[in-house]
């Protein structure tokens, strides 16, 4: 069974992205035009999870402000339903994860998640709950094994912000493994950041430095 911190990997990647590009990825209430997403489709999953998460964040904002442990638990529980953290963790490791054991991947994922949560975990409380999300299209990739959901975050008085989700089926359910804001992939961002350290040190050493705060994961 995966540990709590391992499940947090994609949660914290998205939290880091939100803070760095605020409010680019802020999960928002669905715009009326987006309600036509086909039942069970990747688009519907993005919209349903987005709406539920944002509604809960707003209704429990005071509680989460006082109790950050409750906030982290809520985020991890919700994103577990939507994100493929195992696959995303291996993508962040890239070539350095080839041949790595599941234990090594989990060690790196746990350390990265904890590092990011310490820096960005509270950023969800700063989101503008009046944003809206509009799904523009679904594009099948690799013969339909992957789906790209293209959306826009709609802001009052601001230009729409493009946000794309890459999804694949896990156990019969579509799950997100990467998010791109204005064309920037956050899995790729972290893969690039950790390439040099992983060329010089083992996965275990890089994980230890992350956990000790000697390396800081950057979302920008």
N, C-alpha and C positions, 0 to 999 in steps of 0.2 A: 504494500500500500504506500502511495506517495506521501511524503511528509508535507506539512502545511507550507513550509517555506518553498518547497519545490513547486507547489501549485501556484505560488505567488509570482512566478517568473514573468508570465505575460502580463499579469496585473500591473506589476511595477514597471515593465517596459512601457505600457500604455500611460501609466501615471507620469513617468518621466517625460514622455512625449507631450502630454498635456501641459506640463509646466513649461517646457521649452518652447512650445508653439501656442500657448494659451490664446484663445480658447479653441484651437484648431480641432482637437479630438473630443471636446466635451460632449459627453453623451447627453442626448437631448430628446425632447418630446417629439413624436412623429408629426410631421406636417400632414394636413388632410390628404394631399395628393399622394403621399406615400402609403396610405392605408390600403391601396390596391395590390400590394405585393402578394403573389400567389401563396396560398397556405402551404406551410412546410418548406418554403423556398429559403435560400440563404438570406435574401432581402428581408423576409418576414422575421427571421431569427435575429438579424441585426436590429431591426426596429423594435421588436418586442422586448429584447433584453435591454436595449437603450432606454426605452420608456420606463421599464420597471426599475432599473438602477437609478435613474435620475429622480423619479418620484420618491423612492425610498431615501435617497440622499437629502432631498429637500425636507421630507417629513421628520427625519431623524437628525437633522443638522446640529441641533443643540446637544443632543446626546453624543454624537460623534465628535463634536468639538471638545467635550469634556473627557471622553473615553476613546483614545486613539486605538487601543487594542480592539475595541468593538468595531471601529471603522475598518481596521485591517481584516478582521474576521469576516465582516460583511462583504468586502471587496473580493476576498479569496473565494468565498462561498459562491458569489454570483458569477464570477469569471470562470470558475471551474466548469460551469455549464456551457460556456461559449468558446473558450480558448484551449487550443491543443498545446499545452506547455511543454510536453515531452519533445514534440517535433520541433517547436520553436527553439528549445534549448540546444538541440543538435545543430540547427541552422546557424545560431549565433556562434557556436564553436567552429562551424565550417569544416575546413580540411583537418583541423586539429582534433575534431571529434571522430574522424574515421578511425576505426579500430579501437576507440576508447570504450571502456566498459560502461554499462548502465550506471554503476556506482560512481564512476568518474564524472559522467555527465550530470548526475544528480548533485554531486558535490559542487561542481561549478555553478549549476543552476541555483542551488540554495544560497551560495555566497553572493552571487549577482543579485538575486532577489532581495536578500537582506540589506545589501549595500544600497540598492535603489530605494527600498522602502524607507530607510532612514532619511534619505535625502528628499524623496518626493511623495511619501505616503500620504501626507496631509493635503496635497494639492487638489484632490477631489472636492474638498470643502469650498474651494474658491470658484467653482464653476458657475457660469451664468445659466440658470435653469430655464430661461426664456428662449434659448436657442432652439432651432428646429433642424431636423435632418430630412433631407430629400434624397431618396434613392433614384439614381439616374438609369442604371443598367446592371445586368448580370452578364458576364462574359465567361463561357467555359474555356478552360485551358487544359492542355495535355489530355485531349480526348474526353473532357468532362470530369477528369479526376480532381481538378482544382477549379474553383469558381472565384472570379474576381467581381466583387460588388462595388460599384462606383457610386459614391454619394457626395453630397455637398452639405456643409454646415452653414445654415442661414443665420446671419446676424443682423440685428436692427442697425441700420446706418452703416453697414460695412459690406464689403464684397464677399460673396460665397467662398468658402474654403473647401477645396476638394479633398476628400478622404476616401481612400480605397481600402477594402478589406480582402485579403487572400484567405480562402477557406478550402478545407478538404474534409471528406467524410471520415469520421472515426466512430467505429461501432454503429454505423448506420445514421449518424447525426453529423450535420455540417458544423465544423468548428473553425475559428479563426486561428491562423498561425503567424500572420504578419499584418501590419497596418502601415499605410503610406499616406503621409500628409503632404499635400502639394508635391507629390512625386517622390518624397523621401521615405525610404523604407527604414523602419527602426530596427528590424533584425539586422539589416545590412550595416546600419550605423554602429551597432554594438560589435558586429563581426569585425568591421574595420578597426575599431578601437582596440580590440583584444588580440588582433593578429600579431602585432609585434611582441607583446609580453609572452604569448603562447609559443612563439618561435624560440624564445630564449629560456623559457621555464616550462615545467610540467603543468598539467591541468591542476594538480593538487597544490602546487606552489602558488599559482595565480589565484586559485580559490582562497587560499590562506591569506594572501595579501588583500584580497577584496574584503574578506571578513574582518580583517584587522584594521581596515580603513586606509591601508597604505596605497591602494589604488581606488580611485573614485570613478564609478561608471558615469559617463556623461551622456545626456540625452541630446545635446546640441551637436 
